[in-house]
C-alpha cells in the first residue's frame, strides 16, 4: 500500500476515529487504527466492539492496500509531523514507513484482515437532525447520566420518537434531564437507549453546523450516526427504560421565576466554601419577592439574596449545589421557572415553551442549617 495525504486531513481523521479505540482490551488488534485503501477511497476505522467509527479522508492512493497500526503510536507520530504531505507505505510483511519532509518513521503494523470491522447495519427509515441540534441536545442532558455500571440503563440516554417529536432523557437516581425537540418530518415511533459514551464521543467530533445534517438509523441492536464523511455505529443498551412520566407531575405549591445567570453565579460563589467530597447543601429560603441562598461548611458560611417573582407558599428547601449548577449551565434562557411542592419533593426547572425539564431531588439539611 502507498498513499499520500496532507497532515491536516490525516490528523483530523485520526482524531475522529481515535474516540473508538479502547483504553483496555485483551485483543491487541483493537488497539489499532485501520487504514483501508483497498478501494477508491482512504478510510480510517477504529472499533472497541461497542462503538465503531469510520471516516473517509482526502488523499491519493498510489498503491492499494490495507494495514492496522497501533493507534497510540500512529496518532502521536502524525501529530508531531511537519505540516506537509504525508506518505504512508507498507510492504508484504506489514513494515510501514511514514514520511513527511525529512522525517521518516518505520513501524510494524498488523494485517488488516484480522481487524474487527464495524458491523453492517440495515439502513431503513432515516431520522434527520441538524448537527447543531444533536450537539446541543447531548450537551444539555449528558451530565446527568450515571458514571458507574451499577445500573446499565442509567449510563445511557433514552431517545424516544413520536411522529415529529424527539424526547431525550437522562437520569442518575438524583436528577432527571429532559429535552424536547421538534423535527421537520414525521417518523414511526421508536424508543432506544443510547450509551452515554457514544453520545459523548459524537459531541466531540461532530462539527455542530446548523446548516449540516446528521442522518440517524435505528435497528433493534444498533444506532448509526452519519455526518459529513464520518459514520458512527454503536450498540444500544438493552432493557426497558425507567417510567419517568409518573414523576413529571404538574402540581406545585410554589412557583419561582428567577434570573438564570444570577442564580447560577450565586450558587457558584457558594461552592467556594465546599471542599471536594463534602456534601453540604445549598439552602433556598423562598419568601415573597426574595430568595435567600445560604451554605454552611467547615470552611465558613455564605448567604445572598436574589429578587424573584413568587406564586404560592413560602418554602425552605436544600439541594446538592452541583446538580443545580449542571442544569443552569446548559440552559440558554435568561429566566427560568422553578416549581416546588415541599422540602422533600423534587424541584422542577422548566422554560415557558416546554423545551426542557430538569428535575432535582432535594436533600435533608436539618443538621447543616444549624
Helices and strands as residue ranges (DSSP letters): E 2-6, H 7-17, G 18-20, G 28-31, E 32-37, E 42-47, E 51-57, E 60-63, E 65-70, H 71-80, E 85-90, E 95-100, E 103-108, E 110-111, G 112-114, E 126-130, H 131-139, G 142-144, G 152-155, E 156-171, E 175-195, H 196-205, E 213-218, E 222-227, E 230-235, G 245-247, E 254-259, H 260-270, G 271-273, E 281-287, E 290-296, E 301-307, E 309-312, E 315-320, H 321-329, E 335-340, E 347-350, E 356-360, H 366-369
